[in-house]
Amino acid sequence: MRLLWDAYDEVERVAGALPTPGQGRAIGRLNAGSWIVAHVAQQQEAYWCTGAQGLEPDEWLAGVDVGFGSEPSVPDYAESLAAFGRVSARAIPYMRSLRREDLNAVMESSGSAQTVADLLVRSIGHLFVHTGELATIASLVGAPDLGAPGRLTHSTASPPRAEG
């Protein structure tokens, strides 16, 4: 799970550092930065908010078409970041509540049944792939190397030492 917290942190860090020219336009075959951020927010919401918890969909995300295979679009960047923040605020507490025995539960997602563990792994990969895409866009518009995936402080931190 710690690697998932790192993935969420990296999306926020890299998306927050993306220069304006990369936020609202596609570069070559890469998606617009705003599409990427809204896309990962929508996916995380589908897994952990509406899917796992049965929460109401985020109103703004419900109005944008940023799913897999959707036509290229350029949603508002600030709204995309805000949506990712709202999804994170609703998803992370649920994921933190998961116990080992919850990981084998089967969830319906995108028309297929997958275990919670499978969706967690898929989430980690998906978030890091799109973080790399954002970092590439940043580089293409002249930003210094953002160093993705970063320090991974949650998953690489040493466990606390036993006293004594």
PyRosetta script that sets phi, psi and omega in degrees:
from pyrosetta import init, pose_from_sequence

init()
pose = pose_from_sequence("MRLLWDAYDEVERVAGALPTPGQGRAIGRLNAGSWIVAHVAQQQEAYWCTGAQGLEPDEWLAGVDVGFGSEPSVPDYAESLAAFGRVSARAIPYMRSLRREDLNAVMESSGSAQTVADLLVRSIGHLFVHTGELATIASLVGAPDLGAPGRLTHSTASPPRAEG")
pose.set_psi(1, -31.0)
pose.set_omega(1, -177.7)
pose.set_phi(2, -61.9)
pose.set_psi(2, -33.3)
pose.set_omega(2, 178.0)
pose.set_phi(3, -66.2)
pose.set_psi(3, -31.2)
pose.set_omega(3, 176.2)
pose.set_phi(4, -66.3)
pose.set_psi(4, -40.4)
pose.set_omega(4, 178.1)
pose.set_phi(5, -64.0)
pose.set_psi(5, -38.0)
pose.set_omega(5, 175.9)
pose.set_phi(6, -62.5)
pose.set_psi(6, -40.2)
pose.set_omega(6, 179.7)
pose.set_phi(7, -62.9)
pose.set_psi(7, -44.6)
pose.set_omega(7, 177.2)
pose.set_phi(8, -60.8)
pose.set_psi(8, -44.9)
pose.set_omega(8, 179.8)
pose.set_phi(9, -61.1)
pose.set_psi(9, -40.4)
pose.set_omega(9, -177.7)
pose.set_phi(10, -69.3)
pose.set_psi(10, -37.9)
pose.set_omega(10, 174.9)
pose.set_phi(11, -58.9)
pose.set_psi(11, -48.5)
pose.set_omega(11, -179.2)
pose.set_phi(12, -62.5)
pose.set_psi(12, -43.5)
pose.set_omega(12, -177.8)
pose.set_phi(13, -65.0)
pose.set_psi(13, -50.9)
pose.set_omega(13, -176.0)
pose.set_phi(14, -70.9)
pose.set_psi(14, -42.0)
pose.set_omega(14, 178.3)
pose.set_phi(15, -62.8)
pose.set_psi(15, -37.3)
pose.set_omega(15, 178.8)
pose.set_phi(16, -68.2)
pose.set_psi(16, -23.2)
pose.set_omega(16, -179.0)
pose.set_phi(17, -98.1)
pose.set_psi(17, -2.5)
pose.set_omega(17, -177.4)
pose.set_phi(18, -67.6)
pose.set_psi(18, 122.2)
pose.set_omega(18, 179.2)
pose.set_phi(19, -63.2)
pose.set_psi(19, 153.7)
pose.set_omega(19, -177.7)
pose.set_phi(20, -50.3)
pose.set_psi(20, -42.3)
pose.set_omega(20, -178.8)
pose.set_phi(21, -60.1)
pose.set_psi(21, -24.6)
pose.set_omega(21, 179.5)
pose.set_phi(22, -91.6)
pose.set_psi(22, -8.6)
pose.set_omega(22, -175.5)
pose.set_phi(23, -77.4)
pose.set_psi(23, -40.4)
pose.set_omega(23, -168.4)
pose.set_phi(24, -120.5)
pose.set_psi(24, 22.7)
pose.set_omega(24, 175.0)
pose.set_phi(25, -153.6)
pose.set_psi(25, 149.9)
pose.set_omega(25, 176.4)
pose.set_phi(26, -78.8)
pose.set_psi(26, 147.8)
pose.set_omega(26, 176.3)
pose.set_phi(27, -119.0)
pose.set_psi(27, 114.3)
pose.set_omega(27, -177.2)
pose.set_phi(28, 57.6)
pose.set_psi(28, -128.1)
pose.set_omega(28, -179.2)
pose.set_phi(29, -91.8)
pose.set_psi(29, 0.2)
pose.set_omega(29, 177.5)
pose.set_phi(30, -77.6)
pose.set_psi(30, 150.7)
pose.set_omega(30, 176.4)
pose.set_phi(31, -73.5)
pose.set_psi(31, 160.4)
pose.set_omega(31, 171.4)
pose.set_phi(32, -66.4)
pose.set_psi(32, 145.7)
pose.set_omega(32, 179.0)
pose.set_phi(33, -54.7)
pose.set_psi(33, -39.2)
pose.set_omega(33, -179.5)
pose.set_phi(34, -65.2)
pose.set_psi(34, -36.7)
pose.set_omega(34, 177.8)
pose.set_phi(35, -64.4)
pose.set_psi(35, -43.5)
pose.set_omega(35, -178.1)
pose.set_phi(36, -60.8)
pose.set_psi(36, -48.9)
pose.set_omega(36, -177.1)
pose.set_phi(37, -64.3)
pose.set_psi(37, -44.3)
pose.set_omega(37, 178.1)
pose.set_phi(38, -64.9)
pose.set_psi(38, -37.1)
pose.set_omega(38, -179.6)
pose.set_phi(39, -63.1)
pose.set_psi(39, -48.6)
pose.set_omega(39, -179.5)
pose.set_phi(40, -68.4)
pose.set_psi(40, -33.5)
pose.set_omega(40, 175.5)
pose.set_phi(41, -62.3)
pose.set_psi(41, -44.6)
pose.set_omega(41, -178.8)
pose.set_phi(42, -64.9)
pose.set_psi(42, -39.4)
pose.set_omega(42, 179.0)
pose.set_phi(43, -66.4)
pose.set_psi(43, -45.7)
pose.set_omega(43, 179.6)
pose.set_phi(44, -63.0)
pose.set_psi(44, -37.8)
pose.set_omega(44, 177.2)
pose.set_phi(45, -63.0)
pose.set_psi(45, -44.0)
pose.set_omega(45, -178.7)
pose.set_phi(46, -61.8)
pose.set_psi(46, -39.0)
pose.set_omega(46, 179.3)
pose.set_phi(47, -73.9)
pose.set_psi(47, -54.3)
pose.set_omega(47, -163.0)
pose.set_phi(48, -104.5)
pose.set_psi(48, -19.5)
pose.set_omega(48, -178.8)
pose.set_phi(49, -102.3)
pose.set_psi(49, -66.3)
pose.set_omega(49, -178.6)
pose.set_phi(50, -75.8)
pose.set_psi(50, -38.3)
pose.set_omega(50, -178.1)
pose.set_phi(51, -72.1)
pose.set_psi(51, -64.3)
pose.set_omega(51, -173.6)
pose.set_phi(52, -72.9)
pose.set_psi(52, -36.9)
pose.set_omega(52, -173.4)
pose.set_phi(53, -105.7)
pose.set_psi(53, -11.1)
pose.set_omega(53, -178.9)
pose.set_phi(54, 70.2)
pose.set_psi(54, 24.2)
pose.set_omega(54, -179.7)
pose.set_phi(55, -74.6)
pose.set_psi(55, 160.3)
pose.set_omega(55, 174.9)
pose.set_phi(56, -67.2)
pose.set_psi(56, 143.6)
pose.set_omega(56, 178.6)
pose.set_phi(57, -64.4)
pose.set_psi(57, 149.1)
pose.set_omega(57, 172.9)
pose.set_phi(58, -61.8)
pose.set_psi(58, 126.8)
pose.set_omega(58, -174.5)
pose.set_phi(59, -59.6)
pose.set_psi(59, -44.0)
pose.set_omega(59, -178.9)
pose.set_phi(60, -67.4)
pose.set_psi(60, -45.9)
pose.set_omega(60, 179.8)
pose.set_phi(61, -61.9)
pose.set_psi(61, -34.5)
pose.set_omega(61, 179.3)
pose.set_phi(62, -63.9)
pose.set_psi(62, -22.5)
pose.set_omega(62, -177.6)
pose.set_phi(63, -94.3)
pose.set_psi(63, -0.2)
pose.set_omega(63, 178.7)
pose.set_phi(64, -114.9)
pose.set_psi(64, 145.2)
pose.set_omega(64, -179.3)
pose.set_phi(65, -103.1)
pose.set_psi(65, 91.8)
pose.set_omega(65, -176.6)
pose.set_phi(66, -129.8)
pose.set_psi(66, 24.4)
pose.set_omega(66, 178.8)
pose.set_phi(67, -78.2)
pose.set_psi(67, 171.2)
pose.set_omega(67, 178.0)
pose.set_phi(68, -56.8)
pose.set_psi(68, 128.0)
pose.set_omega(68, 178.7)
pose.set_phi(69, 84.0)
pose.set_psi(69, 1.0)
pose.set_omega(69, 179.4)
pose.set_phi(70, -71.2)
pose.set_psi(70, 160.4)
pose.set_omega(70, 176.8)
pose.set_phi(71, -65.5)
pose.set_psi(71, 145.2)
pose.set_omega(71, 176.8)
pose.set_phi(72, -56.2)
pose.set_psi(72, 136.8)
pose.set_omega(72, 178.2)
pose.set_phi(73, -146.8)
pose.set_psi(73, 170.8)
pose.set_omega(73, -178.5)
pose.set_phi(74, -132.6)
pose.set_psi(74, 79.3)
pose.set_omega(74, 176.1)
pose.set_phi(75, -66.4)
pose.set_psi(75, 165.8)
pose.set_omega(75, 179.1)
pose.set_phi(76, -63.3)
pose.set_psi(76, 129.8)
pose.set_omega(76, -175.4)
pose.set_phi(77, -65.8)
pose.set_psi(77, -46.5)
pose.set_omega(77, -179.5)
pose.set_phi(78, -60.8)
pose.set_psi(78, -40.2)
pose.set_omega(78, 177.6)
pose.set_phi(79, -66.0)
pose.set_psi(79, -37.4)
pose.set_omega(79, 178.3)
pose.set_phi(80, -62.6)
pose.set_psi(80, -46.5)
pose.set_omega(80, 177.5)
pose.set_phi(81, -62.3)
pose.set_psi(81, -42.2)
pose.set_omega(81, 179.5)
pose.set_phi(82, -63.9)
pose.set_psi(82, -40.2)
pose.set_omega(82, 179.0)
pose.set_phi(83, -64.0)
pose.set_psi(83, -41.8)
pose.set_omega(83, 177.4)
pose.set_phi(84, -60.7)
pose.set_psi(84, -40.1)
pose.set_omega(84, 177.4)
pose.set_phi(85, -63.3)
pose.set_psi(85, -42.2)
pose.set_omega(85, 179.4)
pose.set_phi(86, -65.9)
pose.set_psi(86, -42.3)
pose.set_omega(86, 178.9)
pose.set_phi(87, -63.4)
pose.set_psi(87, -45.4)
pose.set_omega(87, 178.7)
pose.set_phi(88, -57.5)
pose.set_psi(88, -43.5)
pose.set_omega(88, -178.8)
pose.set_phi(89, -63.4)
pose.set_psi(89, -28.8)
pose.set_omega(89, 179.6)
pose.set_phi(90, -92.2)
pose.set_psi(90, -28.7)
pose.set_omega(90, -175.2)
pose.set_phi(91, -85.6)
pose.set_psi(91, -44.0)
pose.set_omega(91, -172.5)
pose.set_phi(92, -61.5)
pose.set_psi(92, -43.8)
pose.set_omega(92, 177.6)
pose.set_phi(93, -59.0)
pose.set_psi(93, -38.4)
pose.set_omega(93, 177.2)
pose.set_phi(94, -62.6)
pose.set_psi(94, -48.4)
pose.set_omega(94, -177.9)
pose.set_phi(95, -64.3)
pose.set_psi(95, -35.1)
pose.set_omega(95, 177.3)
pose.set_phi(96, -66.7)
pose.set_psi(96, -24.3)
pose.set_omega(96, -179.2)
pose.set_phi(97, -81.9)
pose.set_psi(97, -11.4)
pose.set_omega(97, -177.2)
pose.set_phi(98, -65.3)
pose.set_psi(98, 139.8)
pose.set_omega(98, 175.1)
pose.set_phi(99, -109.0)
pose.set_psi(99, 163.3)
pose.set_omega(99, -178.5)
pose.set_phi(100, -51.1)
pose.set_psi(100, -41.6)
pose.set_omega(100, -178.3)
pose.set_phi(101, -69.0)
pose.set_psi(101, -16.8)
pose.set_omega(101, 177.9)
pose.set_phi(102, -77.6)
pose.set_psi(102, -20.0)
pose.set_omega(102, -171.5)
pose.set_phi(103, -67.6)
pose.set_psi(103, -23.5)
pose.set_omega(103, 179.7)
pose.set_phi(104, -90.9)
pose.set_psi(104, -2.5)
pose.set_omega(104, 177.5)
pose.set_phi(105, -63.0)
pose.set_psi(105, 142.7)
pose.set_omega(105, -178.8)
pose.set_phi(106, -96.1)
pose.set_psi(106, 132.5)
pose.set_omega(106, 177.5)
pose.set_phi(107, -120.0)
pose.set_psi(107, 145.3)
pose.set_omega(107, 173.7)
pose.set_phi(108, -86.2)
pose.set_psi(108, 124.3)
pose.set_omega(108, -179.9)
pose.set_phi(109, -144.9)
pose.set_psi(109, 125.7)
pose.set_omega(109, 178.3)
pose.set_phi(110, 52.0)
pose.set_psi(110, 38.9)
pose.set_omega(110, 176.0)
pose.set_phi(111, 81.6)
pose.set_psi(111, 5.4)
pose.set_omega(111, 177.0)
pose.set_phi(112, -132.5)
pose.set_psi(112, 154.3)
pose.set_omega(112, 179.6)
pose.set_phi(113, -93.9)
pose.set_psi(113, 125.3)
pose.set_omega(113, 178.9)
pose.set_phi(114, -136.8)
pose.set_psi(114, 154.8)
pose.set_omega(114, 177.5)
pose.set_phi(115, -77.1)
pose.set_psi(115, 159.5)
pose.set_omega(115, 175.7)
pose.set_phi(116, -57.6)
pose.set_psi(116, -41.6)
pose.set_omega(116, 179.4)
pose.set_phi(117, -60.3)
pose.set_psi(117, -43.0)
pose.set_omega(117, 178.1)
pose.set_phi(118, -61.2)
pose.set_psi(118, -41.8)
pose.set_omega(118, -179.4)
pose.set_phi(119, -68.9)
pose.set_psi(119, -33.9)
pose.set_omega(119, 176.0)
pose.set_phi(120, -63.4)
pose.set_psi(120, -45.6)
pose.set_omega(120, 179.4)
pose.set_phi(121, -64.5)
pose.set_psi(121, -43.8)
pose.set_omega(121, 178.3)
pose.set_phi(122, -60.4)
pose.set_psi(122, -41.5)
pose.set_omega(122, 179.2)
pose.set_phi(123, -60.3)
pose.set_psi(123, -45.2)
pose.set_omega(123, -179.4)
pose.set_phi(124, -59.9)
pose.set_psi(124, -50.5)
pose.set_omega(124, -179.5)
pose.set_phi(125, -61.4)
pose.set_psi(125, -44.5)
pose.set_omega(125, -177.7)
pose.set_phi(126, -63.3)
pose.set_psi(126, -44.4)
pose.set_omega(126, -179.9)
pose.set_phi(127, -64.1)
pose.set_psi(127, -43.2)
pose.set_omega(127, -180.0)
pose.set_phi(128, -69.4)
pose.set_psi(128, -36.7)
pose.set_omega(128, 177.5)
pose.set_phi(129, -60.1)
pose.set_psi(129, -47.5)
pose.set_omega(129, -178.0)
pose.set_phi(130, -73.7)
pose.set_psi(130, -26.6)
pose.set_omega(130, 172.5)
pose.set_phi(131, -64.0)
pose.set_psi(131, -41.5)
pose.set_omega(131, 176.0)
pose.set_phi(132, -62.5)
pose.set_psi(132, -38.3)
pose.set_omega(132, 177.2)
pose.set_phi(133, -63.6)
pose.set_psi(133, -43.1)
pose.set_omega(133, 177.2)
pose.set_phi(134, -62.6)
pose.set_psi(134, -41.6)
pose.set_omega(134, 179.5)
pose.set_phi(135, -64.9)
pose.set_psi(135, -37.2)
pose.set_omega(135, 177.5)
pose.set_phi(136, -64.8)
pose.set_psi(136, -44.3)
pose.set_omega(136, 177.8)
pose.set_phi(137, -60.4)
pose.set_psi(137, -44.5)
pose.set_omega(137, 179.0)
pose.set_phi(138, -57.1)
pose.set_psi(138, -44.7)
pose.set_omega(138, 179.4)
pose.set_phi(139, -63.0)
pose.set_psi(139, -40.9)
pose.set_omega(139, -179.1)
pose.set_phi(140, -66.2)
pose.set_psi(140, -25.7)
pose.set_omega(140, 179.2)
pose.set_phi(141, -98.8)
pose.set_psi(141, 14.3)
pose.set_omega(141, 170.8)
pose.set_phi(142, 98.0)
pose.set_psi(142, 5.3)
pose.set_omega(142, 178.5)
pose.set_phi(143, -75.4)
pose.set_psi(143, 153.7)
pose.set_omega(143, 173.7)
pose.set_phi(144, -66.7)
pose.set_psi(144, 162.3)
pose.set_omega(144, 179.3)
pose.set_phi(145, -55.7)
pose.set_psi(145, 124.6)
pose.set_omega(145, -178.6)
pose.set_phi(146, -84.2)
pose.set_psi(146, -3.8)
pose.set_omega(146, 173.3)
pose.set_phi(147, 66.3)
pose.set_psi(147, 31.5)
pose.set_omega(147, 177.6)
pose.set_phi(148, -68.8)
pose.set_psi(148, 133.1)
pose.set_omega(148, 18.0)
pose.set_phi(149, -94.2)
pose.set_psi(149, 12.4)
pose.set_omega(149, 175.4)
pose.set_phi(150, 80.2)
pose.set_psi(150, -162.6)
pose.set_omega(150, -172.3)
pose.set_phi(151, -80.7)
pose.set_psi(151, -19.1)
pose.set_omega(151, -179.6)
pose.set_phi(152, 54.0)
pose.set_psi(152, 52.8)
pose.set_omega(152, -172.1)
pose.set_phi(153, -63.9)
pose.set_psi(153, -28.3)
pose.set_omega(153, 179.6)
pose.set_phi(154, -73.4)
pose.set_psi(154, -42.5)
pose.set_omega(154, -173.8)
pose.set_phi(155, -90.4)
pose.set_psi(155, -17.0)
pose.set_omega(155, -179.5)
pose.set_phi(156, -107.1)
pose.set_psi(156, -0.3)
pose.set_omega(156, 178.6)
pose.set_phi(157, -67.0)
pose.set_psi(157, 140.8)
pose.set_omega(157, 177.4)
pose.set_phi(158, -70.2)
pose.set_psi(158, 140.8)
pose.set_omega(158, 175.8)
pose.set_phi(159, -67.3)
pose.set_psi(159, 153.7)
pose.set_omega(159, -179.9)
pose.set_phi(160, -61.0)
pose.set_psi(160, 142.3)
pose.set_omega(160, 178.2)
pose.set_phi(161, -81.3)
pose.set_psi(161, 145.4)
pose.set_omega(161, 175.5)
pose.set_phi(162, -73.8)
pose.set_psi(162, 136.0)
pose.set_omega(162, 178.8)
pose.set_phi(163, -77.3)
pose.set_psi(163, 148.4)
pose.set_omega(163, 171.1)
pose.set_phi(164, 110.6)
pose.dump_pdb("model.pdb")
